[in-house]
Amino acid sequence: MQNIKNLFGQKIKEFRKKRNLTQAQLAELVNVDDKHISCIEGGKNFPSADLLERLALALQVEPKDLFEFYHLQDIPNLKSDIISMIEKLDETELKLAHKYIRTFLLK
């Protein structure tokens, strides 16, 4: 599994690209050097709490959204996570999950 700095960096890059910003533009918005943004996205640096807040504001997301990494996991970890969730479902929830999967994923 990847470490939190790498996952966080990927998440920042993902949000930055969704907003069509360059690293330099994001750096200007949050008042840091663009090399610092590059290091954060590369997993070398981790931002301070103050910079976290500025990044979330500049990227127009909630700070908690910067820490949602589930979709960035590698395939074996994703499968394991899905299996773990399924194993915890009761009969009714399992039937509902099956219905959702059939409806939305297996068209």
Number of C-alpha atoms within 10 A of each C-alpha: 8 11 8 13 18 18 23 24 23 19 20 23 20 14 19 20 13 10 13 11 15 14 19 15 15 22 19 14 15 20 12 13 13 17 12 17 27 17 16 21 23 18 18 13 16 19 17 9 10 9 14 16 16 18 25 18 14 18 21 12 13 12 16 9 12 20 14 12 13 11 10 14 14 11 10 10 14 14 12 11 13 11 11 11 11 14 9 10 13 10 9 9 12 15 12 13 14 12 12 12 12 11 10 8 8 7 6
